[in-house]
Amino acid sequence: MGCTSCGTGKPNGCKSNGGCSTGGCNRLNVYDWLADLPIDDLENACRVLEVSFNQGSRKDFYRNNTANIFTKGDIIAVEGVSGFDVGTVNLTGELVRLQLKKKKLDENSSDFKKVLRLATDHDISKWKETKLREKQVLIRSRAIARQLKVDLKMSEVEIQADARKATFYYIADERVDFRELIRIYATEFKVKVEMKQIGARQEAGKVGGIGSCGRELCCSTWLTDFKSVNTNAARYQNLSINQTKLSGQCGRLKCCLNYELDTYLDALQHFPEDADVIEVAKGRAFLVKKDIFRNLMWYTMADSTKHYPLTIDTVKKIKDQNNKGIKPEALETVEIVSGKPKEVEPEFVDVVGQITLKSLEKNSRKKRENDKKGNVSDKGTANRRQSKTSHGRPQQNPPAQNNNQRPNNNRNRPPKQSS
């Protein structure tokens, strides 16, 4: 969803990640569809609030013992570790009770921390200063971990609003001894240090990106409950086990492999389970794949690479015969008909020379006449240029001679003198 009140009109374009309280960018946000209902009995109303922190990356429940009535989007100060923290109200009212039942938490429990007050200007300014400090602390913490040669990757740092506590989120493949690292962090940053290990999927959700489907990653937009994904999910869906295509940006198998897994499992219930190998007179036939869209089972013989499609009833029939010691003569295959209609090539008509346009003929005729006139004028200009001498005087062209008349060479020749 995109935010409409910020004026950008772009999906996740405001870069607030839910901080604008519209709920368009926050993946942990919930639409409170009971917010406009009037509260008749204030005594029996739910006094627990769901508060989100760090622009929607974490949320928790807090008890409201104050006389104030908070609504969705209010910035409040809550009880923290030896101080206070600032968060945004994410959910109120009866929907909080549903969330508590879902997480199996008691509404009347005394373990919930308290809501202190509505955040003041001083609280908000202190909170913003602390958030600006998180990037510098993250860079410095990575450098310290590299110097100590601790085998972990620091992903994110979250500092409490009053700057008394800092939570470091890290990724590690094996168990890490970071006792010395905690002491250095506490001395360097003057805070109480808490280390939390997260997985590669959680890190991808914090970093974000675009998946192979062309859309933003599910873990960074709406997915919060990460379940384990194995290669059996791909096998049930007849997908080729290609690690590059099945892996996401986190390096693990894509979470979307579980989206349609239940539908495939329901469809596979009609297929026989003990039909991996069937016997016929020619030999054994081995199961290659199950096509749930056509309700077919594909087999191949041991001595050939050809695939034979069989219906479910045919496979069950052959399996019953094999159990009785009977081997059928051959596999009763079915003819596969393509669902696409046959493409008909369009018939084209040759219209060249059948239509004549007089206007085009007139234009072509005028163009040829203009070209002739241009050639004649160009020749006359060239002759005039050649007739000029080096002194700038025009040179007279000799008269044209007739080829039939012989020139008189004795006209200017002097007379001969007699001896």
Helices and strands as residue ranges (DSSP letters): E 48-53, E 58-63, E 75-79, E 84-91, H 94-102, E 113-118, H 121-147, E 153-159, E 165-171, H 179-189, E 192-197, H 200-207, H 218-221, H 231-236, H 243-246, G 255-258, H 261-267, G 268-270, E 277-279, E 284-291, E 296-301, E 307-311, H 312-323, H 358-386
